[in-house]
Amino acid sequence: MATRAETARAGGAVSTQSHSATRPRISVGQIVLYLALIIALLIAIVPFIWVIFGSLKSSGEIFASPFGFPRTWRWSNYETAWVEGHFGTYFFNSLAIAIPTVFLILACGSLAGYAFARLRFWGNTFFFYLFLARLAISTNSIMIPLFHQIYNFGLIDNWWGVVLPTVASHMPMASFLMRSFFRSLPNELEDAARIDGCNNFGVYWHVMLPLSRGALFGLSIFAFMDSWNAFLVPLLVLRDASLRTIPLGLIVFQGQYLSDYSVLFAGVVISFIPTLVVYFTLQRHFEKGIMIGSVKG
């Protein structure tokens, strides 16, 4: 008969083997994947850090120590870019265009998506795919007739001459994403709302829209970034210097401060701060916004 000590040793060996069996092992493939992700992260983040540090140095220090910390933190570079470089004007002009653009894309895109997803009318599918075919047409390819149309409407040197074409170009994708999301919601929610007396718009406003908050946040990130970084349409429409947006201002700013790289870097930092703020504020909805189109549709 085995002694108690032998039994204890055997039990300890079995316990050690079970712990080693359940311990997760990192394979060579996972190590390679992690290294690739770290390298990709460094490639993405190093230029941001370099520009930020460069905006706080003098031009001579940028060339002498391009990747070092600033010896003297020159916050005056931002004041120069904001006031003398007119970046304050460009900044608020971009906001004045981006905010109504995002609002209209969310409002019109959600309404169109709801109509295509939940309403039954003749030609629903046909008109949806006809509407979606706009994605195959580049805005650059229709720029000449678009410019003539904006000119005929008297929207040259007018912010609405930028807002309306931008909203129209984003409507197919916005309606496609919102349609996919609305179709993923159970029909029982709509049936309950109709029993309570809601009409079509009541179902959209009281039931569908509150449930689509995550999808709207995800869509707003894309809409804001595209509107903030738009260049071609504002270049054609906004001729007055006082109406220039951030991308247009950067071109003029670069020519004006080409020899003073520190002030130029400060202007670049000012240009991408709003997109970073919007992204990090809504980052928990960003992945959900990307996955909207993958739900059943």
CYANA upper distance limits for C-alpha pairs under 8 A (distance plus 0.5 A):
  2 ALA  CA      6 GLU  CA      6.73
  2 ALA  CA      7 THR  CA      7.19
  3 THR  CA      7 THR  CA      6.86
  4 ARG  CA      8 ALA  CA      6.62
  5 ALA  CA      9 ARG  CA      6.67
  6 GLU  CA     10 ALA  CA      6.61
  7 THR  CA     11 GLY  CA      6.61
  8 ALA  CA     12 GLY  CA      6.59
  9 ARG  CA     13 ALA  CA      6.70
 10 ALA  CA     14 VAL  CA      6.76
 11 GLY  CA     15 SER  CA      6.61
 12 GLY  CA     16 THR  CA      6.59
 13 ALA  CA     17 GLN  CA      6.66
 14 VAL  CA     18 SER  CA      6.65
 15 SER  CA     19 HIS  CA      6.73
 16 THR  CA     20 SER  CA      6.67
 17 GLN  CA     21 ALA  CA      6.51
 18 SER  CA     22 THR  CA      6.76
 19 HIS  CA     23 ARG  CA      6.59
 26 ILE  CA     30 GLN  CA      6.74
 26 ILE  CA     31 ILE  CA      7.51
 27 SER  CA     31 ILE  CA      7.00
 28 VAL  CA     32 VAL  CA      6.74
 29 GLY  CA     33 LEU  CA      6.63
 30 GLN  CA     34 TYR  CA      6.61
 31 ILE  CA     35 LEU  CA      6.67
 32 VAL  CA     36 ALA  CA      6.63
 33 LEU  CA     37 LEU  CA      6.69
 34 TYR  CA     38 ILE  CA      6.65
 35 LEU  CA     39 ILE  CA      6.68
 36 ALA  CA     40 ALA  CA      6.62
 37 LEU  CA     41 LEU  CA      6.55
 38 ILE  CA     42 LEU  CA      6.73
 39 ILE  CA     43 ILE  CA      6.68
 40 ALA  CA     44 ALA  CA      6.69
 41 LEU  CA     45 ILE  CA      6.53
 42 LEU  CA     46 VAL  CA      6.06
 43 ILE  CA     47 PRO  CA      7.82
 44 ALA  CA     48 PHE  CA      8.12
 45 ILE  CA     49 ILE  CA      6.93
 46 VAL  CA     50 TRP  CA      6.52
 47 PRO  CA     51 VAL  CA      6.61
 48 PHE  CA     52 ILE  CA      6.66
 49 ILE  CA     53 PHE  CA      6.60
 50 TRP  CA     54 GLY  CA      6.44
 50 TRP  CA     66 PRO  CA      8.00
 50 TRP  CA     67 PHE  CA      6.87
 51 VAL  CA     55 SER  CA      6.58
 51 VAL  CA    265 PHE  CA      6.33
 51 VAL  CA    266 ALA  CA      8.43
 51 VAL  CA    268 VAL  CA      8.29
 51 VAL  CA    269 VAL  CA      7.63
 52 ILE  CA     56 LEU  CA      7.33
 52 ILE  CA    265 PHE  CA      7.67
 52 ILE  CA    266 ALA  CA      7.88
 52 ILE  CA    269 VAL  CA      6.97
 53 PHE  CA     57 LYS  CA      7.21
 53 PHE  CA     67 PHE  CA      8.37
 53 PHE  CA     68 GLY  CA      8.41
 53 PHE  CA     69 PHE  CA      7.08
 53 PHE  CA     70 PRO  CA      7.03
 54 GLY  CA     58 SER  CA      8.21
 54 GLY  CA     62 ILE  CA      6.44
 54 GLY  CA     66 PRO  CA      7.77
 54 GLY  CA     70 PRO  CA      8.26
 54 GLY  CA    261 TYR  CA      8.34
 54 GLY  CA    262 SER  CA      6.29
 54 GLY  CA    265 PHE  CA      6.77
 54 GLY  CA    266 ALA  CA      8.39
 55 SER  CA     74 ARG  CA      8.25
 55 SER  CA     77 ASN  CA      7.24
 55 SER  CA     78 TYR  CA      8.24
 55 SER  CA    261 TYR  CA      8.28
 55 SER  CA    262 SER  CA      5.17
 55 SER  CA    263 VAL  CA      6.78
 55 SER  CA    264 LEU  CA      7.93
 55 SER  CA    265 PHE  CA      5.20
 55 SER  CA    266 ALA  CA      5.05
 55 SER  CA    269 VAL  CA      8.08
 56 LEU  CA     70 PRO  CA      6.91
 56 LEU  CA     72 THR  CA      8.14
 56 LEU  CA     73 TRP  CA      5.68
 56 LEU  CA     74 ARG  CA      5.18
 56 LEU  CA     75 TRP  CA      6.53
 56 LEU  CA     77 ASN  CA      7.32
 56 LEU  CA    262 SER  CA      7.22
 56 LEU  CA    266 ALA  CA      8.04
 57 LYS  CA     61 GLU  CA      6.49
 57 LYS  CA     62 ILE  CA      6.86
 57 LYS  CA     70 PRO  CA      5.94
 57 LYS  CA     71 ARG  CA      8.00
 57 LYS  CA     72 THR  CA      7.28
 57 LYS  CA     73 TRP  CA      6.86
 57 LYS  CA     74 ARG  CA      6.28
 57 LYS  CA    262 SER  CA      6.50
 58 SER  CA     62 ILE  CA      6.87
 58 SER  CA     74 ARG  CA      7.84
 58 SER  CA    261 TYR  CA      8.41
 58 SER  CA    262 SER  CA      6.16
 59 SER  CA     63 PHE  CA      7.37
 59 SER  CA    260 ASP  CA      6.33
 59 SER  CA    261 TYR  CA      6.00
 59 SER  CA    262 SER  CA      5.83
 60 GLY  CA     64 ALA  CA      6.67
 61 GLU  CA     65 SER  CA      6.15
 61 GLU  CA     66 PRO  CA      7.64
 61 GLU  CA     70 PRO  CA      8.26
 62 ILE  CA     66 PRO  CA      5.17
 62 ILE  CA     67 PHE  CA      8.48
 62 ILE  CA    261 TYR  CA      8.41
 62 ILE  CA    262 SER  CA      8.03
 75 TRP  CA     79 GLU  CA      7.64
 76 SER  CA     80 THR  CA      6.69
 77 ASN  CA     81 ALA  CA      6.72
 77 ASN  CA    262 SER  CA      7.16
 77 ASN  CA    263 VAL  CA      5.54
 77 ASN  CA    266 ALA  CA      6.66
 78 TYR  CA     82 TRP  CA      6.42
 78 TYR  CA    263 VAL  CA      7.37
 78 TYR  CA    266 ALA  CA      5.91
 78 TYR  CA    267 GLY  CA      7.63
 79 GLU  CA     83 VAL  CA      6.44
 79 GLU  CA     84 GLU  CA      8.30
 80 THR  CA     84 GLU  CA      5.71
 80 THR  CA     85 GLY  CA      6.91
 80 THR  CA    263 VAL  CA      7.40
 81 ALA  CA     85 GLY  CA      5.02
 81 ALA  CA     86 HIS  CA      7.26
 81 ALA  CA     87 PHE  CA      6.44
 81 ALA  CA    263 VAL  CA      6.46
 81 ALA  CA    264 LEU  CA      7.95
 81 ALA  CA    266 ALA  CA      6.99
 81 ALA  CA    267 GLY  CA      6.13
 82 TRP  CA     86 HIS  CA      6.08
 82 TRP  CA     87 PHE  CA      4.97
 82 TRP  CA     88 GLY  CA      5.41
 82 TRP  CA    267 GLY  CA      8.08
 83 VAL  CA     87 PHE  CA      7.10
 83 VAL  CA     88 GLY  CA      6.93
 85 GLY  CA    253 PHE  CA      6.91
 86 HIS  CA     90 TYR  CA      7.01
 87 PHE  CA     91 PHE  CA      6.28
 87 PHE  CA    246 ILE  CA      7.82
 87 PHE  CA    249 GLY  CA      7.64
 87 PHE  CA    267 GLY  CA      7.55
 87 PHE  CA    270 ILE  CA      8.47
 88 GLY  CA     92 PHE  CA      6.92
 89 THR  CA     93 ASN  CA      6.61
 89 THR  CA    242 SER  CA      7.60
 89 THR  CA    243 LEU  CA      8.41
 89 THR  CA    244 ARG  CA      8.41
 90 TYR  CA     94 SER  CA      6.68
 90 TYR  CA    242 SER  CA      8.33
 90 TYR  CA    243 LEU  CA      7.79
 90 TYR  CA    244 ARG  CA      6.17
 90 TYR  CA    245 THR  CA      5.19
 90 TYR  CA    246 ILE  CA      5.53
 90 TYR  CA    249 GLY  CA      6.76
 91 PHE  CA     95 LEU  CA      6.90
 91 PHE  CA    245 THR  CA      7.19
 91 PHE  CA    246 ILE  CA      6.37
 91 PHE  CA    271 SER  CA      8.04
 92 PHE  CA     96 ALA  CA      6.51
 93 ASN  CA     97 ILE  CA      6.90
 93 ASN  CA    243 LEU  CA      6.77
 93 ASN  CA    244 ARG  CA      7.16
 93 ASN  CA    245 THR  CA      5.98
 93 ASN  CA    246 ILE  CA      8.27
 94 SER  CA     98 ALA  CA      6.43
 94 SER  CA    228 TRP  CA      6.71
 94 SER  CA    244 ARG  CA      8.39
 94 SER  CA    245 THR  CA      5.37
 94 SER  CA    246 ILE  CA      6.62
 95 LEU  CA     99 ILE  CA      6.36
 95 LEU  CA    228 TRP  CA      8.18
 96 ALA  CA    100 PRO  CA      7.60
 96 ALA  CA    159 TRP  CA      8.41
 97 ILE  CA    101 THR  CA      6.71
 97 ILE  CA    159 TRP  CA      6.77
 97 ILE  CA    160 TRP  CA      8.29
 97 ILE  CA    162 VAL  CA      7.88
 97 ILE  CA    163 VAL  CA      6.62
 97 ILE  CA    227 SER  CA      8.03
 98 ALA  CA    102 VAL  CA      6.55
 98 ALA  CA    163 VAL  CA      8.21
 98 ALA  CA    224 PHE  CA      6.54
 98 ALA  CA    227 SER  CA      5.91
 98 ALA  CA    228 TRP  CA      6.46
 99 ILE  CA    103 PHE  CA      6.75
 99 ILE  CA    224 PHE  CA      8.12
100 PRO  CA    104 LEU  CA      6.51
100 PRO  CA    163 VAL  CA      7.76
101 THR  CA    105 ILE  CA      6.62
101 THR  CA    163 VAL  CA      5.94
101 THR  CA    164 LEU  CA      8.03
101 THR  CA    166 THR  CA      7.59
101 THR  CA    167 VAL  CA      6.53
101 THR  CA    223 ALA  CA      8.14
101 THR  CA    224 PHE  CA      8.28
101 THR  CA    227 SER  CA      7.58
102 VAL  CA    106 LEU  CA      6.65
102 VAL  CA    167 VAL  CA      8.43
102 VAL  CA    220 SER  CA      6.64
102 VAL  CA    223 ALA  CA      6.12
102 VAL  CA    224 PHE  CA      6.42
102 VAL  CA    227 SER  CA      8.32
103 PHE  CA    107 ALA  CA      6.59
104 LEU  CA    108 CYS  CA      6.28
104 LEU  CA    109 GLY  CA      8.36
104 LEU  CA    167 VAL  CA      7.19
105 ILE  CA    109 GLY  CA      5.95
105 ILE  CA    167 VAL  CA      6.08
105 ILE  CA    170 HIS  CA      7.42
105 ILE  CA    171 MET  CA      7.01
105 ILE  CA    174 ALA  CA      7.52
105 ILE  CA    223 ALA  CA      7.78
106 LEU  CA    110 SER  CA      6.32
106 LEU  CA    174 ALA  CA      7.99
106 LEU  CA    216 LEU  CA      7.10
106 LEU  CA    219 LEU  CA      7.89
106 LEU  CA    220 SER  CA      7.46
107 ALA  CA    111 LEU  CA      6.75
108 CYS  CA    112 ALA  CA      6.56
108 CYS  CA    171 MET  CA      7.81
108 CYS  CA    175 SER  CA      8.40
109 GLY  CA    113 GLY  CA      6.42
109 GLY  CA    171 MET  CA      6.25
109 GLY  CA    172 PRO  CA      8.33
109 GLY  CA    174 ALA  CA      5.40
109 GLY  CA    175 SER  CA      5.00
109 GLY  CA    178 MET  CA      7.29
110 SER  CA    114 TYR  CA      6.46
110 SER  CA    174 ALA  CA      7.87
110 SER  CA    175 SER  CA      6.79
110 SER  CA    178 MET  CA      6.16
110 SER  CA    179 ARG  CA      8.22
110 SER  CA    209 LEU  CA      8.33
111 LEU  CA    115 ALA  CA      6.69
111 LEU  CA    175 SER  CA      8.32
111 LEU  CA    204 TYR  CA      8.39
112 ALA  CA    116 PHE  CA      6.71
112 ALA  CA    175 SER  CA      5.99
112 ALA  CA    179 ARG  CA      8.15
113 GLY  CA    117 ALA  CA      6.45
113 GLY  CA    174 ALA  CA      8.16
113 GLY  CA    175 SER  CA      4.90
113 GLY  CA    176 PHE  CA      6.88
113 GLY  CA    177 LEU  CA      7.89
113 GLY  CA    178 MET  CA      5.30
113 GLY  CA    179 ARG  CA      4.46
113 GLY  CA    180 SER  CA      8.20
113 GLY  CA    182 PHE  CA      7.70
114 TYR  CA    118 ARG  CA      6.18
114 TYR  CA    119 LEU  CA      7.81
114 TYR  CA    178 MET  CA      7.57
114 TYR  CA    179 ARG  CA      6.43
114 TYR  CA    182 PHE  CA      6.79
114 TYR  CA    204 TYR  CA      7.53
115 ALA  CA    119 LEU  CA      5.61
116 PHE  CA    120 ARG  CA      8.42
116 PHE  CA    124 ASN  CA      6.78
116 PHE  CA    125 THR  CA      8.07
116 PHE  CA    128 PHE  CA      7.18
116 PHE  CA    179 ARG  CA      6.78
117 ALA  CA    179 ARG  CA      5.58
117 ALA  CA    180 SER  CA      7.87
117 ALA  CA    182 PHE  CA      6.57
117 ALA  CA    183 ARG  CA      5.95
118 ARG  CA    182 PHE  CA      7.84
118 ARG  CA    183 ARG  CA      7.53
120 ARG  CA    124 ASN  CA      7.34
123 GLY  CA    127 PHE  CA      6.34
124 ASN  CA    128 PHE  CA      6.64
125 THR  CA    129 TYR  CA      6.79
126 PHE  CA    130 LEU  CA      6.60
127 PHE  CA    131 PHE  CA      6.38
128 PHE  CA    132 LEU  CA      6.53
129 TYR  CA    133 ALA  CA      6.56
130 LEU  CA    134 ARG  CA      8.01
131 PHE  CA    172 PRO  CA      6.74
132 LEU  CA    172 PRO  CA      5.70
132 LEU  CA    173 MET  CA      7.84
132 LEU  CA    176 PHE  CA      7.84
133 ALA  CA    137 ILE  CA      8.03
133 ALA  CA    172 PRO  CA      8.47
134 ARG  CA    172 PRO  CA      7.06
135 LEU  CA    172 PRO  CA      7.09
135 LEU  CA    173 MET  CA      7.81
137 ILE  CA    141 SER  CA      7.62
137 ILE  CA    142 ILE  CA      8.50
138 SER  CA    142 ILE  CA      7.58
139 THR  CA    143 MET  CA      6.63
139 THR  CA    169 SER  CA      7.69
142 ILE  CA    146 LEU  CA      6.48
143 MET  CA    147 PHE  CA      6.43
144 ILE  CA    148 HIS  CA      6.92
145 PRO  CA    149 GLN  CA      6.66
146 LEU  CA    150 ILE  CA      6.72
147 PHE  CA    151 TYR  CA      6.55
147 PHE  CA    236 LEU  CA      7.85
147 PHE  CA    237 VAL  CA      8.15
148 HIS  CA    152 ASN  CA      6.55
149 GLN  CA    153 PHE  CA      6.76
150 ILE  CA    154 GLY  CA      6.93
150 ILE  CA    155 LEU  CA      5.96
150 ILE  CA    156 ILE  CA      7.12
150 ILE  CA    161 GLY  CA      6.67
150 ILE  CA    237 VAL  CA      8.47
151 TYR  CA    155 LEU  CA      6.42
151 TYR  CA    156 ILE  CA      6.27
155 LEU  CA    159 TRP  CA      8.15
155 LEU  CA    160 TRP  CA      7.07
155 LEU  CA    161 GLY  CA      5.28
155 LEU  CA    237 VAL  CA      8.11
156 ILE  CA    161 GLY  CA      6.75
156 ILE  CA    237 VAL  CA      5.57
156 ILE  CA    238 LEU  CA      6.95
156 ILE  CA    239 ARG  CA      8.20
157 ASP  CA    161 GLY  CA      7.93
157 ASP  CA    237 VAL  CA      6.24
157 ASP  CA    238 LEU  CA      5.03
157 ASP  CA    239 ARG  CA      6.33
157 ASP  CA    240 ASP  CA      6.71
157 ASP  CA    243 LEU  CA      7.74
158 ASN  CA    162 VAL  CA      7.94
158 ASN  CA    237 VAL  CA      7.84
158 ASN  CA    238 LEU  CA      7.29
159 TRP  CA    163 VAL  CA      6.78
159 TRP  CA    238 LEU  CA      8.16
159 TRP  CA    243 LEU  CA      8.33
160 TRP  CA    164 LEU  CA      6.29
161 GLY  CA    165 PRO  CA      7.38
161 GLY  CA    237 VAL  CA      6.93
162 VAL  CA    166 THR  CA      6.74
162 VAL  CA    233 VAL  CA      6.69
162 VAL  CA    234 PRO  CA      6.41
162 VAL  CA    237 VAL  CA      7.32
163 VAL  CA    167 VAL  CA      6.66
164 LEU  CA    168 ALA  CA      6.66
165 PRO  CA    169 SER  CA      6.62
166 THR  CA    170 HIS  CA      6.88
166 THR  CA    227 SER  CA      7.65
167 VAL  CA    171 MET  CA      6.65
168 ALA  CA    172 PRO  CA      8.48
170 HIS  CA    174 ALA  CA      6.58
170 HIS  CA    223 ALA  CA      8.21
171 MET  CA    175 SER  CA      6.38
172 PRO  CA    176 PHE  CA      6.57
173 MET  CA    177 LEU  CA      6.66
174 ALA  CA    178 MET  CA      6.66
174 ALA  CA    219 LEU  CA      7.70
175 SER  CA    179 ARG  CA      6.31
176 PHE  CA    180 SER  CA      6.77
176 PHE  CA    293 GLY  CA      8.06
177 LEU  CA    181 PHE  CA      6.92
177 LEU  CA    292 ILE  CA      6.37
177 LEU  CA    293 GLY  CA      5.83
178 MET  CA    182 PHE  CA      6.59
178 MET  CA    215 ALA  CA      7.83
178 MET  CA    292 ILE  CA      8.06
179 ARG  CA    183 ARG  CA      6.57
179 ARG  CA    297 GLY  CA      7.83
180 SER  CA    184 SER  CA      7.02
180 SER  CA    292 ILE  CA      7.13
180 SER  CA    293 GLY  CA      6.30
180 SER  CA    294 SER  CA      8.28
180 SER  CA    295 VAL  CA      6.76
180 SER  CA    296 LYS  CA      6.88
180 SER  CA    297 GLY  CA      5.21
181 PHE  CA    185 LEU  CA      7.54
181 PHE  CA    212 SER  CA      7.95
181 PHE  CA    215 ALA  CA      7.88
181 PHE  CA    292 ILE  CA      6.45
181 PHE  CA    293 GLY  CA      7.82
181 PHE  CA    295 VAL  CA      7.22
181 PHE  CA    296 LYS  CA      8.43
181 PHE  CA    297 GLY  CA      8.25
182 PHE  CA    208 MET  CA      7.61
182 PHE  CA    212 SER  CA      8.22
183 ARG  CA    296 LYS  CA      7.47
183 ARG  CA    297 GLY  CA      6.62
184 SER  CA    295 VAL  CA      6.96
184 SER  CA    296 LYS  CA      6.44
184 SER  CA    297 GLY  CA      7.72
185 LEU  CA    189 LEU  CA      8.27
186 PRO  CA    190 GLU  CA      8.18
187 ASN  CA    191 ASP  CA      6.77
188 GLU  CA    192 ALA  CA      6.54
189 LEU  CA    193 ALA  CA      6.86
189 LEU  CA    207 VAL  CA      7.78
190 GLU  CA    194 ARG  CA      6.75
190 GLU  CA    203 VAL  CA      6.85
190 GLU  CA    207 VAL  CA      7.86
191 ASP  CA    195 ILE  CA      6.72
192 ALA  CA    196 ASP  CA      6.90
193 ALA  CA    197 GLY  CA      7.09
193 ALA  CA    198 CYS  CA      6.07
193 ALA  CA    203 VAL  CA      6.60
193 ALA  CA    207 VAL  CA      7.86
194 ARG  CA    198 CYS  CA      5.26
194 ARG  CA    199 ASN  CA      7.00
194 ARG  CA    203 VAL  CA      7.67
198 CYS  CA    202 GLY  CA      5.32
198 CYS  CA    203 VAL  CA      6.28
199 ASN  CA    203 VAL  CA      6.69
200 ASN  CA    204 TYR  CA      6.93
201 PHE  CA    205 TRP  CA      6.50
202 GLY  CA    206 HIS  CA      6.20
202 GLY  CA    207 VAL  CA      8.16
203 VAL  CA    207 VAL  CA      5.80
203 VAL  CA    208 MET  CA      6.87
204 TYR  CA    208 MET  CA      5.29
204 TYR  CA    209 LEU  CA      6.26
205 TRP  CA    209 LEU  CA      5.93
205 TRP  CA    210 PRO  CA      7.93
206 HIS  CA    210 PRO  CA      7.23
207 VAL  CA    211 LEU  CA      7.09
208 MET  CA    212 SER  CA      6.80
209 LEU  CA    213 ARG  CA      7.28
212 SER  CA    216 LEU  CA      6.61
213 ARG  CA    217 PHE  CA      6.69
214 GLY  CA    218 GLY  CA      6.79
214 GLY  CA    285 HIS  CA      6.18
214 GLY  CA    288 LYS  CA      7.34
214 GLY  CA    289 GLY  CA      7.63
215 ALA  CA    219 LEU  CA      6.66
215 ALA  CA    285 HIS  CA      7.86
215 ALA  CA    288 LYS  CA      7.11
215 ALA  CA    289 GLY  CA      5.79
215 ALA  CA    292 ILE  CA      7.21
216 LEU  CA    220 SER  CA      6.46
216 LEU  CA    289 GLY  CA      8.10
217 PHE  CA    221 ILE  CA      7.03
217 PHE  CA    282 LEU  CA      7.16
217 PHE  CA    285 HIS  CA      6.60
217 PHE  CA    286 PHE  CA      8.01
217 PHE  CA    289 GLY  CA      7.65
218 GLY  CA    222 PHE  CA      7.52
218 GLY  CA    282 LEU  CA      7.93
218 GLY  CA    285 HIS  CA      5.83
218 GLY  CA    286 PHE  CA      5.43
218 GLY  CA    287 GLU  CA      7.98
218 GLY  CA    288 LYS  CA      6.96
218 GLY  CA    289 GLY  CA      4.30
218 GLY  CA    290 ILE  CA      7.53
219 LEU  CA    223 ALA  CA      6.71
219 LEU  CA    289 GLY  CA      6.42
220 SER  CA    224 PHE  CA      6.38
221 ILE  CA    225 MET  CA      6.68
221 ILE  CA    278 VAL  CA      7.29
221 ILE  CA    279 TYR  CA      6.98
221 ILE  CA    282 LEU  CA      7.99
221 ILE  CA    286 PHE  CA      7.86
222 PHE  CA    226 ASP  CA      6.62
223 ALA  CA    227 SER  CA      6.58
224 PHE  CA    228 TRP  CA      6.38
224 PHE  CA    275 THR  CA      8.06
225 MET  CA    229 ASN  CA      6.55
225 MET  CA    275 THR  CA      6.65
226 ASP  CA    230 ALA  CA      6.39
228 TRP  CA    246 ILE  CA      8.09
228 TRP  CA    275 THR  CA      8.28
229 ASN  CA    246 ILE  CA      8.22
229 ASN  CA    247 PRO  CA      6.80
230 ALA  CA    234 PRO  CA      7.50
230 ALA  CA    247 PRO  CA      7.57
231 PHE  CA    235 LEU  CA      6.47
231 PHE  CA    247 PRO  CA      6.40
231 PHE  CA    248 LEU  CA      7.16
232 LEU  CA    236 LEU  CA      6.92
233 VAL  CA    237 VAL  CA      6.62
234 PRO  CA    238 LEU  CA      5.83
234 PRO  CA    244 ARG  CA      8.08
234 PRO  CA    245 THR  CA      7.87
234 PRO  CA    248 LEU  CA      8.09
235 LEU  CA    239 ARG  CA      7.78
235 LEU  CA    248 LEU  CA      7.24
238 LEU  CA    243 LEU  CA      6.72
238 LEU  CA    244 ARG  CA      6.84
239 ARG  CA    243 LEU  CA      8.02
239 ARG  CA    244 ARG  CA      8.18
240 ASP  CA    244 ARG  CA      7.45
244 ARG  CA    248 LEU  CA      6.32
244 ARG  CA    249 GLY  CA      6.56
245 THR  CA    249 GLY  CA      6.43
246 ILE  CA    250 LEU  CA      6.58
246 ILE  CA    271 SER  CA      6.73
247 PRO  CA    251 ILE  CA      7.33
247 PRO  CA    271 SER  CA      8.37
248 LEU  CA    252 VAL  CA      7.33
249 GLY  CA    253 PHE  CA      6.26
250 LEU  CA    254 GLN  CA      6.30
250 LEU  CA    267 GLY  CA      7.83
250 LEU  CA    268 VAL  CA      7.99
251 ILE  CA    255 GLY  CA      7.08
252 VAL  CA    256 GLN  CA      6.75
253 PHE  CA    257 TYR  CA      6.51
253 PHE  CA    258 LEU  CA      8.43
253 PHE  CA    264 LEU  CA      7.66
253 PHE  CA    267 GLY  CA      8.40
254 GLN  CA    258 LEU  CA      5.76
254 GLN  CA    264 LEU  CA      6.93
257 TYR  CA    261 TYR  CA      7.41
257 TYR  CA    263 VAL  CA      7.48
257 TYR  CA    264 LEU  CA      6.58
258 LEU  CA    264 LEU  CA      7.67
260 ASP  CA    264 LEU  CA      6.94
261 TYR  CA    265 PHE  CA      6.45
262 SER  CA    266 ALA  CA      6.77
263 VAL  CA    267 GLY  CA      6.87
264 LEU  CA    268 VAL  CA      6.91
265 PHE  CA    269 VAL  CA      6.73
266 ALA  CA    270 ILE  CA      6.79
267 GLY  CA    271 SER  CA      6.75
268 VAL  CA    272 PHE  CA      7.13
269 VAL  CA    273 ILE  CA      6.68
270 ILE  CA    274 PRO  CA      8.34
272 PHE  CA    276 LEU  CA      6.95
273 ILE  CA    277 VAL  CA      6.69
274 PRO  CA    278 VAL  CA      6.63
275 THR  CA    279 TYR  CA      6.56
276 LEU  CA    280 PHE  CA      6.55
277 VAL  CA    281 THR  CA      6.44
278 VAL  CA    282 LEU  CA      6.66
279 TYR  CA    283 GLN  CA      5.80
279 TYR  CA    286 PHE  CA      8.12
282 LEU  CA    286 PHE  CA      6.93
283 GLN  CA    287 GLU  CA      8.00
284 ARG  CA    288 LYS  CA      8.15
285 HIS  CA    289 GLY  CA      6.56
286 PHE  CA    290 ILE  CA      6.85
287 GLU  CA    291 MET  CA      6.77
288 LYS  CA    292 ILE  CA      6.72
291 MET  CA    295 VAL  CA      7.65
293 GLY  CA    297 GLY  CA      8.17
